[in-house]
Amino acid sequence: MITVSHEPGLFTMADVNVNAPEVPSAADAPPTRSDEQILPRDKWVPVGKSNCFLDVERTQTNPIFKIAVDILKNTNFFRAFTASSTIPSIYIQQFWNTIRFDKDKGYSCQLDEHRFYLTKATLRDALQLPTDNDNFTPSPNVNTIISFVNDLGYPNAVRNISGIVTNDMYQSWRALATIINLCLTGKTSGFERPRAPVLQILWGIVNKADIDYAERV
């Protein structure tokens, strides 16, 4: 659920009790039941997976980190890395315990006594992303992503996405890929192989393209 990171400026929901994109307004109200009634402690998810965010106000000494943050600030996807709310942490535990997938209705979860269905529209609202599909730039296909990574600079010629290793990418692209992986997938190792949606997000950020980020997430 929560990744504990040692990267500069990267924190977790556990560090500040709560940090996550906003969910439907009914979840903003205080819990109507005790934490134990909402979800017994023995069902809590162990801390150690996903949901990091950037503390952009914290003084940074790493110049590459500063460059990466400056690049991110110029995209409409920046809230994905910085959004926070006042959702009690018990709701985060309940979310992971109750999330379900239905082939007809998609993902749903329960917060206190309310059931919510999660869609791309939920993410767009939470991250304040554009909602007009006509304005989205088509997401790059596999061949475009491969050419993109090669153009950014890579030790060897990339022939397929599965052969791309984050740690082999040149700075500051490596920093950007690491931030995206860490915040959105919980991956912290430099030797992770980023999946296509993560590379598509990187492509959109570098090219300042308004792709459908909610679809990629």
PATORBA-536371 format. One line per 8 residues: number of its first residue (from 1); for each residue y, x, z of N, C-alpha, C, CB. Coordinates in nm, 2 decimals. Glycine has a CB too. Example, Ala and Ser with C-alpha at 12.3 -4.5 7.8 and 13.67 -1.06 7.14 Angstrom:
BEGIN
1> -0.57,1.32,0.78,-0.45,1.23,0.78,-0.33,1.32,0.78,-0.45,1.13,0.90  -0.22,1.28,0.71,-0.11,1.37,0.71,0.00,1.29,0.79,-0.06,1.41,0.57;
END
This chain:
BEGIN
1> -0.12,0.08,0.00,0.00,0.00,0.00,0.13,0.08,0.00,0.00,-0.09,0.12  0.13,0.19,0.08,0.25,0.27,0.10,0.22,0.41,0.08,0.32,0.24,0.24  0.29,0.48,0.00,0.26,0.63,-0.02,0.36,0.71,0.07,0.28,0.67,-0.17  0.31,0.79,0.15,0.39,0.88,0.23,0.41,1.01,0.15,0.32,0.92,0.37  0.54,1.03,0.11,0.57,1.13,0.01,0.65,1.24,0.08,0.65,1.08,-0.10  0.63,1.37,0.04,0.71,1.48,0.08,0.81,1.52,-0.02,0.61,1.60,0.12  0.83,1.44,-0.13,0.93,1.47,-0.23,1.07,1.45,-0.17,0.91,1.39,-0.35  1.17,1.53,-0.20,1.30,1.51,-0.15,1.36,1.38,-0.19,1.39,1.62,-0.20;
9> 1.41,1.30,-0.09,1.48,1.18,-0.12,1.39,1.06,-0.14,1.56,1.20,-0.23  1.26,1.08,-0.13,1.16,0.97,-0.15,1.11,0.92,-0.02,1.05,1.01,-0.25  1.13,0.79,0.01,1.08,0.74,0.13,0.99,0.62,0.11,1.21,0.69,0.22  0.93,0.57,0.21,0.84,0.45,0.20,0.89,0.34,0.28,0.70,0.49,0.24  0.83,0.22,0.25,0.86,0.10,0.33,0.84,0.13,0.48,0.78,-0.02,0.28  0.74,0.21,0.51,0.71,0.23,0.65,0.82,0.31,0.72,0.58,0.31,0.66  0.90,0.39,0.64,1.00,0.47,0.70,1.12,0.38,0.76,1.06,0.57,0.60  1.14,0.27,0.69,1.25,0.19,0.73,1.21,0.05,0.77,1.36,0.18,0.62;
17> 1.08,0.03,0.79,1.01,-0.09,0.82,0.99,-0.18,0.70,1.09,-0.17,0.93  1.10,-0.20,0.62,1.09,-0.29,0.50,1.17,-0.23,0.39,1.13,-0.43,0.54  1.11,-0.22,0.27,1.18,-0.19,0.15,1.10,-0.24,0.03,1.22,-0.04,0.14  1.15,-0.34,-0.04,1.08,-0.38,-0.16,1.17,-0.47,-0.24,0.95,-0.46,-0.11  1.14,-0.49,-0.37,1.22,-0.58,-0.45,1.22,-0.72,-0.38,1.17,-0.59,-0.59  1.32,-0.80,-0.41,1.33,-0.93,-0.35,1.22,-1.02,-0.40,1.47,-0.99,-0.37  1.18,-1.11,-0.32,1.08,-1.22,-0.36,1.15,-1.35,-0.35,0.95,-1.21,-0.27  1.09,-1.46,-0.39,1.15,-1.59,-0.39,1.22,-1.62,-0.25,1.06,-1.70,-0.42;
25> 1.33,-1.69,-0.25,1.42,-1.70,-0.14,1.35,-1.75,-0.01,1.53,-1.79,-0.17  1.25,-1.84,-0.03,1.18,-1.89,0.09,1.12,-1.78,0.18,1.07,-1.99,0.05  1.09,-1.66,0.12,1.03,-1.55,0.19,1.14,-1.48,0.27,0.96,-1.46,0.10  1.27,-1.50,0.24,1.37,-1.43,0.31,1.39,-1.48,0.46,1.50,-1.44,0.24  1.34,-1.60,0.49,1.36,-1.66,0.62,1.26,-1.58,0.72,1.33,-1.81,0.62  1.30,-1.58,0.85,1.22,-1.52,0.95,1.08,-1.58,0.95,1.28,-1.52,1.08  0.97,-1.51,0.99,0.84,-1.57,1.00,0.84,-1.69,1.10,0.74,-1.47,1.04  0.77,-1.79,1.07,0.76,-1.90,1.16,0.64,-1.88,1.26,0.73,-2.03,1.08;
33> 0.56,-1.78,1.24,0.45,-1.75,1.33,0.46,-1.61,1.37,0.31,-1.79,1.26  0.38,-1.57,1.47,0.37,-1.43,1.52,0.30,-1.35,1.41,0.31,-1.42,1.65  0.32,-1.21,1.42,0.25,-1.12,1.33,0.10,-1.15,1.34,0.28,-0.98,1.36  0.04,-1.16,1.46,-0.10,-1.17,1.47,-0.15,-1.31,1.41,-0.14,-1.17,1.62  -0.07,-1.41,1.42,-0.10,-1.54,1.35,-0.10,-1.53,1.20,-0.01,-1.65,1.40  0.00,-1.45,1.15,0.01,-1.44,1.01,-0.10,-1.36,0.95,0.14,-1.37,0.97  -0.13,-1.24,1.01,-0.24,-1.16,0.97,-0.28,-1.07,1.09,-0.20,-1.07,0.85  -0.40,-1.08,1.14,-0.45,-1.00,1.25,-0.45,-0.85,1.21,-0.60,-1.04,1.29;
41> -0.42,-0.77,1.31,-0.40,-0.63,1.29,-0.52,-0.56,1.23,-0.38,-0.56,1.43  -0.64,-0.61,1.25,-0.76,-0.55,1.20,-0.77,-0.57,1.05,-0.89,-0.60,1.26  -0.68,-0.65,0.99,-0.69,-0.68,0.84,-0.57,-0.61,0.77,-0.68,-0.83,0.82  -0.49,-0.53,0.85,-0.38,-0.46,0.78,-0.43,-0.35,0.69,-0.29,-0.40,0.89  -0.35,-0.33,0.58,-0.39,-0.22,0.49,-0.35,-0.09,0.54,-0.32,-0.25,0.35  -0.43,0.01,0.54,-0.39,0.14,0.59,-0.28,0.20,0.52,-0.51,0.24,0.59  -0.18,0.26,0.59,-0.07,0.32,0.52,-0.11,0.44,0.44,0.04,0.37,0.63  -0.07,0.45,0.31,-0.11,0.56,0.23,-0.11,0.53,0.08,-0.24,0.60,0.27;
49> -0.06,0.41,0.04,-0.06,0.37,-0.10,0.07,0.30,-0.14,-0.17,0.28,-0.13  0.14,0.36,-0.24,0.25,0.29,-0.32,0.37,0.25,-0.25,0.19,0.17,-0.38  0.47,0.19,-0.33,0.59,0.13,-0.29,0.69,0.23,-0.23,0.57,0.02,-0.20  0.72,0.34,-0.29,0.83,0.43,-0.25,0.96,0.39,-0.31,0.79,0.58,-0.28  1.07,0.44,-0.26,1.20,0.42,-0.32,1.29,0.54,-0.30,1.27,0.29,-0.25  1.40,0.54,-0.37,1.49,0.66,-0.36,1.60,0.63,-0.27,1.54,0.69,-0.50  1.63,0.73,-0.19,1.75,0.73,-0.10,1.86,0.81,-0.18,1.72,0.79,0.04  1.94,0.73,-0.25,2.04,0.80,-0.34,2.16,0.85,-0.26,2.08,0.71,-0.45;
57> 2.17,0.80,-0.14,2.29,0.84,-0.06,2.26,0.97,0.02,2.32,0.73,0.04  2.14,1.01,0.03,2.10,1.13,0.11,2.14,1.25,0.03,1.95,1.13,0.14  2.19,1.35,0.10,2.23,1.48,0.04,2.10,1.55,-0.01,2.31,1.57,0.14  2.11,1.59,-0.14,1.99,1.66,-0.20,2.03,1.80,-0.24,1.95,1.58,-0.33  1.93,1.89,-0.21,1.95,2.03,-0.25,1.88,2.07,-0.38,1.90,2.12,-0.13  1.79,1.98,-0.42,1.71,2.01,-0.54,1.80,1.97,-0.66,1.58,1.95,-0.54  1.85,2.06,-0.75,1.93,2.03,-0.86,1.86,1.94,-0.96,1.98,2.15,-0.93  1.73,1.96,-0.98,1.65,1.88,-1.08,1.64,1.74,-1.03,1.51,1.94,-1.09;
65> 1.63,1.72,-0.90,1.62,1.58,-0.85,1.76,1.51,-0.87,1.60,1.58,-0.69  1.87,1.58,-0.86,2.00,1.52,-0.88,2.01,1.48,-1.03,2.11,1.62,-0.85  1.96,1.57,-1.12,1.97,1.54,-1.26,1.89,1.41,-1.29,1.92,1.66,-1.35  1.77,1.40,-1.24,1.68,1.29,-1.26,1.74,1.16,-1.21,1.54,1.31,-1.19  1.81,1.16,-1.09,1.87,1.04,-1.04,1.99,1.00,-1.12,1.92,1.07,-0.89  2.07,1.10,-1.17,2.18,1.07,-1.26,2.14,1.00,-1.39,2.26,1.20,-1.29  2.02,1.05,-1.44,1.97,0.99,-1.56,1.93,0.84,-1.53,1.85,1.07,-1.62  1.86,0.82,-1.42,1.81,0.69,-1.38,1.93,0.59,-1.36,1.73,0.70,-1.26;
73> 2.04,0.64,-1.30,2.15,0.56,-1.27,2.21,0.50,-1.40,2.26,0.64,-1.20  2.19,0.56,-1.51,2.25,0.51,-1.64,2.15,0.41,-1.71,2.28,0.62,-1.73  2.05,0.36,-1.64,1.96,0.26,-1.70,1.97,0.13,-1.62,1.82,0.31,-1.70  1.93,0.02,-1.69,1.93,-0.11,-1.61,1.80,-0.13,-1.53,1.95,-0.22,-1.71  1.73,-0.02,-1.53,1.60,-0.03,-1.45,1.61,0.04,-1.31,1.49,0.04,-1.53  1.73,0.09,-1.28,1.75,0.17,-1.16,1.71,0.09,-1.03,1.90,0.21,-1.15  1.73,-0.04,-1.03,1.70,-0.12,-0.91,1.55,-0.11,-0.88,1.74,-0.26,-0.93  1.47,-0.08,-0.98,1.32,-0.07,-0.95,1.29,0.04,-0.86,1.25,-0.05,-1.08;
81> 1.38,0.14,-0.85,1.36,0.25,-0.76,1.44,0.25,-0.63,1.39,0.38,-0.83  1.54,0.15,-0.62,1.63,0.15,-0.51,1.63,0.02,-0.44,1.76,0.19,-0.55  1.58,-0.09,-0.50,1.59,-0.22,-0.44,1.53,-0.23,-0.30,1.52,-0.33,-0.53  1.59,-0.30,-0.21,1.54,-0.32,-0.08,1.58,-0.45,-0.03,1.58,-0.21,0.02  1.52,-0.50,0.07,1.55,-0.63,0.13,1.52,-0.63,0.28,1.48,-0.75,0.06  1.53,-0.75,0.34,1.50,-0.76,0.48,1.37,-0.83,0.51,1.62,-0.82,0.56  1.28,-0.82,0.42,1.15,-0.88,0.44,1.07,-0.82,0.55,1.07,-0.88,0.30  1.03,-0.89,0.65,0.95,-0.83,0.76,0.83,-0.76,0.71,0.91,-0.94,0.87;
89> 0.79,-0.65,0.78,0.68,-0.57,0.73,0.55,-0.65,0.73,0.67,-0.44,0.81  0.54,-0.75,0.82,0.41,-0.83,0.82,0.39,-0.90,0.69,0.42,-0.93,0.94  0.50,-0.93,0.62,0.49,-1.00,0.49,0.43,-0.90,0.39,0.62,-1.05,0.44  0.46,-0.77,0.40,0.40,-0.67,0.31,0.25,-0.67,0.33,0.47,-0.53,0.33  0.21,-0.66,0.46,0.07,-0.66,0.48,0.00,-0.79,0.43,0.04,-0.64,0.64  0.07,-0.90,0.46,0.01,-1.03,0.42,0.00,-1.04,0.26,0.09,-1.15,0.47  0.10,-0.98,0.20,0.10,-0.98,0.05,-0.03,-0.91,0.00,0.22,-0.91,0.00  -0.06,-0.79,0.05,-0.17,-0.72,-0.01,-0.30,-0.78,0.04,-0.17,-0.58,0.04;
97> -0.30,-0.86,0.15,-0.43,-0.92,0.19,-0.45,-1.05,0.12,-0.41,-0.95,0.34  -0.35,-1.12,0.07,-0.37,-1.25,0.01,-0.35,-1.25,-0.14,-0.28,-1.35,0.07  -0.31,-1.14,-0.20,-0.28,-1.14,-0.35,-0.41,-1.17,-0.42,-0.22,-1.01,-0.39  -0.40,-1.26,-0.52,-0.52,-1.30,-0.60,-0.48,-1.31,-0.74,-0.58,-1.44,-0.55  -0.58,-1.30,-0.83,-0.55,-1.32,-0.98,-0.64,-1.43,-1.03,-0.59,-1.19,-1.05  -0.57,-1.52,-1.10,-0.64,-1.63,-1.16,-0.61,-1.62,-1.31,-0.59,-1.77,-1.11  -0.71,-1.63,-1.40,-0.69,-1.61,-1.54,-0.60,-1.71,-1.60,-0.83,-1.62,-1.61  -0.58,-1.83,-1.54,-0.49,-1.93,-1.59,-0.35,-1.92,-1.53,-0.55,-2.07,-1.57;
105> -0.34,-1.89,-1.40,-0.21,-1.89,-1.33,-0.16,-1.75,-1.31,-0.23,-1.96,-1.20  -0.24,-1.65,-1.33,-0.19,-1.51,-1.30,-0.20,-1.48,-1.16,-0.04,-1.50,-1.35  -0.11,-1.39,-1.11,-0.11,-1.34,-0.97,-0.04,-1.43,-0.88,-0.05,-1.20,-0.96  -0.10,-1.44,-0.76,-0.03,-1.52,-0.65,-0.05,-1.46,-0.52,-0.08,-1.67,-0.65  0.04,-1.48,-0.43,0.02,-1.43,-0.29,0.08,-1.53,-0.19,0.10,-1.29,-0.28  0.05,-1.50,-0.06,0.10,-1.59,0.04,0.20,-1.51,0.13,-0.01,-1.65,0.12  0.31,-1.57,0.17,0.40,-1.51,0.26,0.43,-1.61,0.37,0.54,-1.47,0.19  0.38,-1.58,0.49,0.38,-1.68,0.60,0.29,-1.80,0.56,0.53,-1.72,0.64;
113> 0.35,-1.92,0.55,0.27,-2.03,0.51,0.30,-2.08,0.37,0.30,-2.15,0.60  0.37,-2.00,0.29,0.41,-2.03,0.15,0.33,-1.95,0.05,0.56,-2.01,0.13  0.29,-2.02,-0.05,0.21,-1.95,-0.16,0.31,-1.93,-0.28,0.09,-2.04,-0.21  0.31,-1.81,-0.34,0.40,-1.78,-0.45,0.32,-1.73,-0.57,0.50,-1.68,-0.41  0.36,-1.77,-0.69,0.30,-1.72,-0.81,0.39,-1.62,-0.87,0.28,-1.83,-0.91  0.34,-1.50,-0.90,0.42,-1.38,-0.94,0.41,-1.37,-1.09,0.36,-1.26,-0.87  0.52,-1.37,-1.16,0.53,-1.36,-1.30,0.63,-1.25,-1.34,0.57,-1.49,-1.37  0.64,-1.22,-1.47,0.74,-1.13,-1.52,0.88,-1.18,-1.48,0.73,-1.11,-1.67;
121> 0.90,-1.31,-1.48,1.03,-1.37,-1.44,1.06,-1.33,-1.30,1.03,-1.52,-1.46  0.96,-1.33,-1.21,0.98,-1.29,-1.07,1.04,-1.14,-1.06,0.85,-1.30,-0.99  0.98,-1.06,-1.14,1.02,-0.92,-1.14,1.16,-0.90,-1.20,0.92,-0.83,-1.22  1.19,-0.98,-1.31,1.32,-0.97,-1.37,1.43,-1.02,-1.28,1.32,-1.05,-1.50  1.40,-1.12,-1.20,1.50,-1.17,-1.10,1.52,-1.07,-0.99,1.45,-1.31,-1.05  1.41,-1.01,-0.94,1.42,-0.92,-0.83,1.49,-0.79,-0.87,1.28,-0.88,-0.78  1.47,-0.74,-0.99,1.53,-0.62,-1.04,1.65,-0.64,-1.12,1.43,-0.54,-1.12  1.70,-0.76,-1.14,1.82,-0.79,-1.21,1.81,-0.74,-1.35,1.94,-0.74,-1.14;
129> 1.70,-0.76,-1.42,1.68,-0.71,-1.56,1.72,-0.82,-1.65,1.53,-0.67,-1.58  1.75,-0.78,-1.78,1.79,-0.88,-1.88,1.67,-0.98,-1.90,1.82,-0.82,-2.01  1.71,-1.11,-1.93,1.60,-1.21,-1.95,1.59,-1.26,-2.09,1.63,-1.33,-1.86  1.68,-1.21,-2.18,1.69,-1.26,-2.32,1.59,-1.17,-2.40,1.83,-1.25,-2.38  1.48,-1.23,-2.43,1.37,-1.15,-2.51,1.43,-1.10,-2.64,1.25,-1.24,-2.53  1.53,-1.17,-2.70,1.58,-1.13,-2.83,1.65,-1.00,-2.82,1.67,-1.24,-2.88  1.69,-0.96,-2.70,1.77,-0.83,-2.69,1.68,-0.71,-2.65,1.87,-0.85,-2.58  1.55,-0.74,-2.62,1.47,-0.63,-2.59,1.43,-0.54,-2.71,1.34,-0.68,-2.52;
137> 1.43,-0.41,-2.68,1.39,-0.31,-2.78,1.23,-0.31,-2.78,1.44,-0.17,-2.76  1.17,-0.32,-2.90,1.02,-0.32,-2.89,0.97,-0.19,-2.82,0.96,-0.32,-3.04  0.87,-0.21,-2.74,0.81,-0.10,-2.66,0.74,0.00,-2.76,0.71,-0.15,-2.56  0.75,0.13,-2.74,0.69,0.22,-2.83,0.54,0.21,-2.83,0.73,0.36,-2.79  0.48,0.23,-2.95,0.33,0.23,-2.95,0.28,0.37,-2.92,0.28,0.19,-3.10  0.15,0.38,-2.92,0.08,0.51,-2.88,0.13,0.63,-2.96,-0.07,0.49,-2.89  0.14,0.61,-3.09,0.18,0.72,-3.18,0.33,0.77,-3.14,0.17,0.69,-3.32  0.41,0.67,-3.12,0.55,0.70,-3.08,0.56,0.78,-2.95,0.63,0.57,-3.07;
145> 0.47,0.73,-2.85,0.47,0.80,-2.72,0.42,0.94,-2.74,0.38,0.72,-2.62  0.32,0.96,-2.82,0.27,1.10,-2.84,0.38,1.19,-2.90,0.14,1.10,-2.92  0.45,1.14,-3.00,0.55,1.22,-3.07,0.67,1.24,-2.97,0.60,1.14,-3.19  0.70,1.14,-2.88,0.80,1.15,-2.78,0.77,1.27,-2.69,0.82,1.02,-2.71  0.65,1.27,-2.63,0.62,1.38,-2.54,0.62,1.51,-2.60,0.48,1.35,-2.48  0.57,1.52,-2.73,0.58,1.65,-2.80,0.72,1.69,-2.82,0.50,1.64,-2.93  0.81,1.60,-2.85,0.95,1.63,-2.87,1.02,1.68,-2.75,1.02,1.51,-2.93  0.98,1.62,-2.63,1.04,1.66,-2.50,1.00,1.80,-2.47,0.99,1.57,-2.39;
153> 0.89,1.85,-2.52,0.84,1.98,-2.49,0.71,1.97,-2.41,0.95,2.06,-2.42  0.61,2.03,-2.46,0.48,2.03,-2.39,0.41,2.16,-2.43,0.39,1.90,-2.42  0.34,2.23,-2.34,0.27,2.36,-2.37,0.18,2.35,-2.49,0.19,2.40,-2.25  0.11,2.24,-2.51,0.02,2.23,-2.62,0.05,2.10,-2.70,-0.13,2.23,-2.57  0.01,2.10,-2.82,0.03,1.98,-2.90,-0.04,1.86,-2.84,0.00,2.00,-3.05  0.03,1.75,-2.81,-0.04,1.63,-2.75,-0.10,1.55,-2.87,0.06,1.55,-2.67  -0.22,1.52,-2.86,-0.29,1.44,-2.96,-0.33,1.30,-2.91,-0.41,1.51,-3.01  -0.34,1.28,-2.78,-0.37,1.15,-2.72,-0.31,1.14,-2.58,-0.52,1.13,-2.72;
161> -0.28,1.02,-2.54,-0.21,1.00,-2.41,-0.30,1.05,-2.30,-0.18,0.85,-2.40  -0.43,1.03,-2.30,-0.51,1.07,-2.19,-0.51,1.22,-2.17,-0.66,1.03,-2.22  -0.46,1.30,-2.26,-0.45,1.44,-2.25,-0.32,1.49,-2.18,-0.46,1.51,-2.38  -0.23,1.40,-2.15,-0.10,1.43,-2.09,-0.11,1.45,-1.94,0.01,1.33,-2.13  -0.06,1.56,-1.89,-0.07,1.58,-1.74,0.08,1.60,-1.70,-0.15,1.71,-1.71  0.12,1.52,-1.59,0.26,1.52,-1.55,0.31,1.66,-1.52,0.27,1.44,-1.42  0.23,1.74,-1.45,0.27,1.88,-1.41,0.29,1.97,-1.53,0.17,1.94,-1.32  0.24,1.94,-1.65,0.26,2.02,-1.76,0.39,1.99,-1.84,0.14,2.01,-1.85;
169> 0.45,1.88,-1.80,0.57,1.84,-1.87,0.69,1.93,-1.83,0.61,1.69,-1.85  0.79,1.95,-1.91,0.90,2.03,-1.88,1.00,1.95,-1.79,0.97,2.08,-2.00  1.07,2.03,-1.70,1.18,1.96,-1.63,1.29,1.93,-1.72,1.22,2.06,-1.51  1.37,1.83,-1.70,1.36,1.73,-1.58,1.27,1.61,-1.62,1.50,1.69,-1.54  1.20,1.62,-1.73,1.12,1.51,-1.77,1.00,1.49,-1.67,1.06,1.53,-1.91  0.96,1.61,-1.62,0.85,1.61,-1.52,0.90,1.54,-1.39,0.80,1.75,-1.49  1.02,1.56,-1.35,1.08,1.50,-1.23,1.09,1.35,-1.25,1.22,1.55,-1.20  1.13,1.30,-1.37,1.14,1.16,-1.40,1.01,1.09,-1.40,1.21,1.14,-1.54;
177> 0.91,1.16,-1.46,0.77,1.10,-1.47,0.72,1.09,-1.33,0.68,1.19,-1.56  0.74,1.19,-1.24,0.69,1.19,-1.11,0.75,1.08,-1.03,0.72,1.33,-1.04  0.89,1.06,-1.04,0.95,0.95,-0.97,0.90,0.82,-1.01,1.11,0.96,-1.00  0.88,0.80,-1.14,0.83,0.67,-1.19,0.69,0.65,-1.14,0.83,0.67,-1.35  0.60,0.75,-1.15,0.47,0.74,-1.10,0.46,0.70,-0.95,0.39,0.86,-1.12  0.55,0.78,-0.87,0.55,0.76,-0.73,0.60,0.63,-0.68,0.63,0.87,-0.66  0.71,0.58,-0.74,0.76,0.45,-0.70,0.68,0.33,-0.75,0.91,0.44,-0.75  0.62,0.34,-0.87,0.56,0.23,-0.92,0.41,0.23,-0.91,0.60,0.21,-1.06;
185> 0.35,0.34,-0.90,0.20,0.34,-0.90,0.15,0.41,-0.77,0.15,0.41,-1.02  0.23,0.48,-0.70,0.18,0.55,-0.58,0.12,0.69,-0.61,0.09,0.47,-0.51  0.12,0.73,-0.73,0.06,0.86,-0.77,0.16,0.97,-0.72,0.03,0.87,-0.92  0.10,1.07,-0.65,0.19,1.18,-0.60,0.15,1.32,-0.66,0.18,1.18,-0.45  0.03,1.33,-0.71,-0.01,1.46,-0.76,0.05,1.50,-0.90,-0.16,1.46,-0.77  0.09,1.62,-0.91,0.15,1.67,-1.03,0.04,1.67,-1.15,0.21,1.81,-1.02  -0.09,1.66,-1.11,-0.19,1.67,-1.21,-0.24,1.53,-1.25,-0.31,1.75,-1.15  -0.17,1.43,-1.21,-0.20,1.29,-1.25,-0.18,1.28,-1.40,-0.12,1.19,-1.17;
193> -0.25,1.20,-1.46,-0.24,1.17,-1.60,-0.17,1.03,-1.62,-0.37,1.17,-1.68  -0.04,1.03,-1.65,0.04,0.90,-1.65,-0.02,0.81,-1.75,0.19,0.93,-1.68  -0.03,0.68,-1.71,-0.07,0.58,-1.80,0.03,0.54,-1.91,-0.12,0.45,-1.73  -0.01,0.47,-2.01,0.08,0.44,-2.12,0.21,0.36,-2.07,0.01,0.36,-2.22  0.20,0.26,-1.99,0.32,0.19,-1.94,0.42,0.28,-1.87,0.28,0.08,-1.85  0.37,0.38,-1.80,0.46,0.47,-1.73,0.54,0.56,-1.83,0.39,0.56,-1.63  0.47,0.60,-1.93,0.53,0.68,-2.04,0.62,0.60,-2.13,0.42,0.75,-2.13  0.59,0.47,-2.14,0.68,0.38,-2.21,0.81,0.36,-2.13,0.61,0.24,-2.24;
201> 0.80,0.35,-2.00,0.92,0.34,-1.92,1.00,0.47,-1.93,0.88,0.32,-1.77  0.94,0.58,-1.93,1.01,0.71,-1.94,1.08,0.71,-2.08,0.91,0.83,-1.93  1.01,0.67,-2.18,1.07,0.67,-2.32,1.19,0.58,-2.32,0.97,0.61,-2.42  1.18,0.46,-2.25,1.30,0.37,-2.25,1.42,0.43,-2.17,1.26,0.24,-2.18  1.39,0.50,-2.07,1.50,0.56,-1.99,1.56,0.67,-2.06,1.44,0.62,-1.85  1.48,0.76,-2.12,1.54,0.88,-2.19,1.62,0.83,-2.32,1.43,0.97,-2.24  1.57,0.73,-2.38,1.63,0.68,-2.51,1.74,0.57,-2.48,1.53,0.63,-2.60  1.76,0.54,-2.35,1.85,0.43,-2.31,1.82,0.30,-2.39,2.00,0.48,-2.33;
209> 1.69,0.27,-2.40,1.65,0.15,-2.47,1.62,0.04,-2.37,1.53,0.18,-2.56  1.66,-0.08,-2.40,1.64,-0.20,-2.32,1.50,-0.26,-2.35,1.75,-0.30,-2.33  1.40,-0.19,-2.32,1.26,-0.24,-2.34,1.24,-0.34,-2.23,1.15,-0.13,-2.34  1.13,-0.42,-2.24,1.10,-0.52,-2.14,1.03,-0.44,-2.02,1.00,-0.63,-2.19  1.11,-0.39,-1.93,1.05,-0.31,-1.82,0.96,-0.40,-1.73,1.16,-0.25,-1.73  0.99,-0.52,-1.71,0.91,-0.61,-1.63,0.77,-0.62,-1.69,0.97,-0.75,-1.62  0.76,-0.62,-1.82,0.63,-0.63,-1.89,0.55,-0.50,-1.86,0.65,-0.65,-2.04  0.62,-0.39,-1.86,0.55,-0.26,-1.84,0.50,-0.25,-1.70,0.65,-0.14,-1.87;
217> 0.58,-0.30,-1.60,0.54,-0.29,-1.46,0.42,-0.38,-1.44,0.66,-0.34,-1.37;
END
